[in-house]
Amino acid sequence: MVVGLSNVHKDVEERTKEFLDMRGCKFVYSHEDSLSNKLLLRALKQMGEDASFFSDIQVSGSHQRSIEMVVSKKSEATAVDSLSLANYLSRHYYHEPELSLELSWGPLPPHPILVNSKLPAALKIKLEEALLSMHKLPEWMKILNSFNISGFRKTSFGNYIEAAELLEFTESLSFGITYY
């Protein structure tokens, strides 16, 4: 999954040649703990900036709602994950001309699939085998493609170390107002 400042309204794209040109834009984010938002906060900090880089910051409650707010011009930019953007555009393909990808970060760790550790070992193995081979079956590939999923891969907790480090690095950063 790639995450980034994925959605910028096409009107903003015309006046921005690079990320710094977005200073003063209206920005919307899904929620405080979203990795998309943490990546943006880290990028701002690395540039010597903070959330005041944007003129107006709103919380939408979800990536989908953030995209909708950009499309409807209630906001000019947002940070969402690539899967959310792909799912939104698969249902609202006619909005694609309204959006522009300005910057991306990633890839990030995949979304995990967790099962109860108390399940019988044989059942866990069968579940894993079924998920790992789904993409090989045409009827399942069609269903997976409808959700913009190409297949499943084995993963481990090691895949999530970078995300944990990002959360730790950005723990003190927020889109809220900072008073000194």
N, C-alpha and C positions, 0 to 999 in steps of 0.2 A: 504494500500500500504506500503510495506516495502522498504526502501531505503538503499543502502549501497555501499561499494566498491565492487560492484557486479561482476565486470569482471576483472579478472586477467588472462593473457594468461597462458596456462598450463605450459609453460617453466618457468615462474616466480613461479608458485605454487610449483614446485619441490625444489626451494631453499628458500622458505619462510615457516616458521612454525607459525609465528605470524605477526601482522601488522607491528611492528617495523622492521622486516626483509625486508620490502619494501622500506626502506630508499635508495634513489638513483635511484629508478625506474623512467622510463618515464611515465608521467601521462597525460591523456587527460580529459577535462571536457566539458560539453555541452555549457554552458554560465554562466556568472557571477551570475545571480540571481536564478539559479536552487537550489531548496531545497536540492538536493543530494549533491551539492557542498558545501552548507552552513553547512550541517551536517558534512562533512569531515573536513571543516575548524574549526568547533567547536571541533571536536575530536582531531585534531592536537594541537589546543590551550590548551586543557585540558591536553595534554601530554607534554606541554611546548615546542611545536614545531610550525613551521609556514610552509608556502608553500615551503620554501627551503628544506624541507624534501625530496622532489622529485628532481631528477636531471634535468629534462626537462619537462616543462609544456606547453601543447598546448590547443587551443580552437577548438572544432569541429563544434559547431553550433547546435547540437542536440544529444539526448541520443543515437539514432540509429546510427548516424555517429561515436559517441564515441566507441560503441561496435564494429563497423566495423573496426575501427583503431586498436583496441586490437586484433581482429581476424587476421588482416593482418600484425601484428607485427610492426605497425608504432608507437604504444604505448604499454606499458606493463600493465597498469591498468587504470581504470576509475570508477567513481561513477555514477550510474544510478538508476532510480526507477524500482521497480519490474515489473510494468506493461510494461514498455518499453522493459525490458529484455525478459519477457514472449512473447510479441508480436514479437520481433525479432526472438526468437527461434522457434516460431510457423511457421515462414516462412523459417527460415534457420536452421532447426533442426540438420542438418549435422555439424554445427559449435559448437554444445554443447560440444563435447569432447575437443575443443580448449579453453574453458572458465572454470574458477573456481570461485566460490563464496568464498571470503576470510573473509568478515565481513559484517554484516548488522545492520541497525538501523531502528527503527520504532516501531509500525506502524505510518504513517503520516496520516493527514486528507485525506478523500476521495476527488476525483476530483468532484467539484460541478457541478450541472446542474442548470443553471440560466434561468429564463424566465422574459420577460418584465413585470414589475409591473402593466402596464396599460392594460394587457389582462383581459378580464372579469373573475370574480372570479370562475364562473362555469367551464370555460375552464381550468383554472389553476388546479382546483380540479380534473378534468377528466385526465389531463396530469399526475398529481401526482399519481393518482390511476393506470393508465396504466403502468407507469414506475415501481411502487412498486409491481405490479403483473406479470410483463413480464416473470419472471423466472419460473412461474408456468405453462406456456404454452410451450409444447414440441417444437413447431416450432420456437418460440422466444428463447428458451433456447439454441437451436442449434446455432442460430445467435450470441447470447451473448457469448457462449463458444468459438466461432471462434475468439473473441476479448479478450479472457481470462477474461471475466466479469461473475461473478456468480450471480449477481443481483444488485438491487438498494435498498438503505435504506434511511430512513428519516435522515436528518442531520440538524444542526443549526450552527449559527455563533460561538457558543462555541467550536465546533470541530476544529476551526481554530486558537484558542488562542495560542496553543503551537507553531504552525508554525509562527505566528506573533512574538512571543517572540524569536524564533530562529533567525528570520530575524533581529530583533532589536539587539540581542546579537552579531551577526556576521556582523553587518553593517560596521564596520571598518576593517573587514578581507577580504582579496582577494587573488587570486592566482598570482597577479601581484608582481613585485619586490618592496620590501620595502626599502627605503633609510633612514638612520638615520643621 
